[in-house]
Amino acid sequence: MSHMARESAEAPEAVARFLERNKPKLIALGKHLRQTPPQTIVTSARGSSDNAAGYFKYVTEILTGTPCCSIGASVVSVYGATLHVQNGLCLTISQSGKSPDIVALQEAAKKSGALTVALVNVEGSPAATSADICLPLYAGLEQSVAATKSLVVSLAAGAAIVAHWLNQNELLNAVSALPEVLEQAAKIHWPEAVDLAAASDSLYVLGRGPALPIATETALKLKETCAIHAEAYSIAEVMHGPLELLGKNFPVLVYAPDDQSRATTQAAIQKLRSTQAKVLAIGFAGLNCAQSGHPLLDPIAMIQTSYGFIEATARALGRNPDQPRLLKKVTETV
């Protein structure tokens, strides 16, 4: 078994550990956000962690209406900009917690007057120790270059922050049930997706709303573990130009959770198929997925299953998913 396969299988337990050990902090943070709602939210992250930040953005904006954006760390670390996010919230997401640019952005937000919250897997890291509030991921050691369980925990952590902020029983209960849902998701296999990806030099991965960062994460993992040129788009945005590349047997993966986007996603899938592209839907319109009990959390279960298909695709191509040719586990940028 590869490290990637083993570590992704550990995600349900890691999510349970995060929720249990951080419960007092989550409750306190939720109370603070209710009493002093942030005017704006900024996120500081790169790579897979930025995909988790993207998921947090959609869930936050959909449920609270508070603007949330991912700020390019270089605006501070390279270009020396002064941030103006007073009375805001800065959420840092990082496995190592030590990339200089991510830390610099968090510190600039804190200096501006924002509340800084760090989701990190290394408790003693610079991002962890300099944040106002640190919520350790407790994902444990990851040996594979491809981050899996730490990303799943980061997604769950973002949903947990919003759930405690709103103090909504339905969402709180769905977050609490995530470990069991992820256990189910880890047992689901998508051989059709393996066959499609393994036969592809290039493909699209599409999603909408909270499923879009899941599509982006899938495309990233297909690149780094399988060396497949995978591009992620919003299923709406793909109609504005990238559609021109579609034709007979062009491979397309579509994440289709059963949320408010169902009707538009279904119509888009039909249009994609009209080009004779080979479209494989994941969710209500195709491959089976574990149900979370809340439509905005279903994308977390989707990526849990997706890691299994990506790992299997790498092996089908004769590649070691743990050791990409040009990548290493920790990447520090400035």
VENZI-V361917 format. One line per field, one symbol per residue. phi: phi as a letter, one per 30 degrees, with the letter a starting at -180 (. if undefined). A space follows every 10 residues. Layout:
phi->???
//
This chain:
phi->.deddddddd dedddddedd dceeddddde dddddbdddb bbbbabiedd dddddeeddd ddcciddbbc ddeddcdcci dcdbbdicbc ccbaddibde dddddddddd ddjddcbccb ccdcdedddc ddbccedhdi dccddddbdd dddddddddd ddddddhcde dddddddeed ddedddcdbb ddddddddcc daacbbabid dddddddddd ddddcchcdc ccbddddddc leedddaeid dbcbdbddbd dedddddddd dddddidccc cbkdcaddbd ccjbedceed dddedddddd dddeddcicd ddbedccbdc cccb
//
